[in-house]
């Protein structure tokens, strides 16, 4: 069964497809990478909490190396560290929520191929990103597909095995709250693309 057939046959809300497809939009490795970088922020918060605890301890007359000073320093460092992760987890949950919303509640829309000269640069960037990321995009050609939702013109790059004619139909999975959409090639495989 192709990706497109799964979306066509699954009723909204598509909770059964969220786990499989939301990770294509916001992959776990991205969250891990940002989490590693964010660890430096949490270390800075821990250090500031510890320094604040030491300053307060010194201010109330606790001696260097005393148990009371250590308890106060670590007592402020621990909550500072935990609280410093709060924005990261909110951000990650929001990003995964947008991806899940597209899969769960997105609408399949027919768009038309309307490739422009500037899209060739975008195609080269997509291929380069795929190669650098270790992925394989197959032997597809990326073409601009335009569609209209509630009177607003939207566009994204969709893959095609054969270069389609201008005006050829292409299927897109769209949700108004998502910055991304799925474009489907002729074989029904879903590819993630940003909306323009």
C-alpha positions in Angstrom: 0.0 0.0 0.0 1.4 3.4 -0.9 1.6 6.4 1.3 -1.2 8.2 -0.7 -3.5 5.2 -0.4 -3.0 5.1 3.4 -4.1 8.7 3.6 -7.0 8.3 1.3 -8.3 5.2 3.1 -7.7 6.5 6.7 -10.5 8.5 8.2 -9.8 11.9 9.8 -8.5 12.0 12.5 -5.7 9.7 11.3 -4.3 8.8 14.7 -3.0 5.5 13.3 -0.7 7.3 10.8 0.7 10.0 13.2 3.5 7.9 14.5 4.8 6.8 11.1 4.5 10.1 9.3 5.0 12.9 11.8 8.6 11.7 12.3 9.3 12.5 8.6 8.4 16.1 9.2 10.1 16.6 12.5 12.6 13.6 12.9 13.8 12.6 16.3 17.4 13.1 15.5 16.7 16.9 15.1 15.3 17.0 18.6 18.3 15.1 19.9 20.7 17.4 18.1 19.1 20.5 19.5 18.9 18.9 22.9 22.6 18.4 23.0 23.1 22.1 22.1 20.5 23.1 24.7 22.4 21.1 27.3 24.9 24.0 27.3 22.1 26.4 28.3 21.1 24.1 31.1 24.7 24.0 32.3 24.8 27.8 32.4 21.5 27.9 34.4 23.0 25.3 36.8 26.1 27.4 37.2 24.1 30.6 37.8 21.9 28.8 40.3 25.0 27.5 42.1 26.7 30.9 42.2 23.5 32.5 43.5 23.3 29.8 46.2 26.9 30.5 47.2 26.4 34.3 47.2 23.3 33.9 49.4 25.2 31.5 51.7 28.1 33.8 52.0 25.7 36.7 52.7 24.2 34.9 55.6 27.6 33.9 57.0 28.0 30.3 56.0 31.6 29.1 56.0 33.5 27.9 52.8 33.2 24.1 52.5 30.3 23.9 55.0 27.5 21.5 54.4 24.9 24.3 54.6 26.7 26.2 51.8 26.8 23.1 49.6 23.1 22.3 50.3 22.1 25.9 49.5 24.3 26.0 46.3 23.0 22.6 45.0 19.5 23.4 46.2 19.3 26.4 43.9 21.3 24.8 41.0 18.9 21.8 40.7 15.7 23.8 40.1 17.5 26.2 37.9 18.6 23.3 35.7 15.2 21.7 35.6 13.5 25.0 34.8 16.0 25.8 32.1 14.7 22.7 30.1 11.1 23.8 30.3 11.3 26.1 27.1 13.1 23.3 25.2 10.4 20.8 26.0 7.6 23.2 25.1 9.3 24.0 21.8 9.8 20.3 21.0 6.2 19.5 21.9 4.9 22.4 19.8 6.9 21.4 16.7 5.9 17.7 17.0 2.3 18.9 17.5 2.3 20.8 14.3 3.7 17.8 12.4 1.1 15.5 14.1 -1.7 18.0 13.2 -0.8 17.8 9.5 -0.9 14.0 9.5 -3.9 13.7 11.7 -6.2 16.4 10.3 -4.6 17.4 6.9 -6.7 17.6 3.8 -5.8 16.0 0.5 -5.9 18.7 -2.2 -5.3 18.6 -5.9 -2.7 21.1 -7.1 -1.3 22.0 -10.5 2.3 21.9 -11.6 3.5 25.5 -12.2 7.3 25.2 -12.2 9.3 28.5 -12.5 12.9 29.1 -13.4 13.7 30.0 -9.7 12.5 26.5 -8.7 15.6 24.9 -10.3 17.8 26.5 -7.6 15.5 25.1 -4.9 15.7 21.6 -6.5 19.5 21.8 -6.4 19.3 22.8 -2.7 17.0 19.9 -1.9 19.3 17.4 -3.6 22.3 18.8 -1.8 20.6 18.7 1.6 19.6 15.1 1.0 23.1 14.1 0.0 24.6 15.9 3.0 22.1 14.4 5.3 22.9 10.9 4.1 19.4 10.5 2.6 18.4 9.4 -0.8 15.7 11.3 -2.7 15.6 8.8 -5.5 15.6 9.8 -9.1 12.9 12.4 -8.8 12.5 15.9 -10.3 11.1 18.5 -8.0 8.5 20.8 -9.5 6.4 23.7 -8.0 2.8 22.7 -7.3 0.3 25.5 -6.6 -3.1 25.1 -5.0 -5.6 27.4 -3.5 -7.1 27.2 0.0 -9.8 29.6 1.2 -8.8 32.1 -1.5 -5.1 32.0 -0.6 -2.6 30.7 -3.1 -0.1 28.2 -1.7 2.8 26.4 -3.3 5.3 23.7 -2.5 7.9 21.6 -4.3 6.6 18.1 -5.1 8.6 15.2 -6.5 7.9 13.5 -9.9 9.7 10.6 -11.5 9.1 12.0 -14.9 9.1 15.7 -15.6 5.4 16.6 -15.7 3.7 19.1 -18.1 2.7 22.5 -16.8 -0.8 22.2 -15.4 -0.5 18.5 -14.5 -2.3 17.5 -11.3 -0.5 16.6 -8.1 -1.8 15.5 -4.7 -0.8 17.5 -1.6 -1.6 16.9 2.1 -2.2 20.3 3.6 -3.1 21.7 7.0 -3.5 25.5 7.6 -1.5 25.4 10.9 1.5 23.6 9.4 4.5 25.2 7.7 5.0 21.9 5.8 2.9 19.7 3.6 3.3 16.3 2.0 3.6 16.1 -1.8 3.0 12.8 -3.4 4.8 11.5 -6.5 3.1 9.4 -9.2 3.8 6.2 -7.3 2.0 7.6 -4.2 5.2 8.1 -2.0 4.9 11.1 0.4 7.7 13.7 0.5 7.9 16.5 3.0 8.1 20.0 1.6 7.9 23.5 3.0 5.1 25.8 1.9 5.9 28.9 0.0 
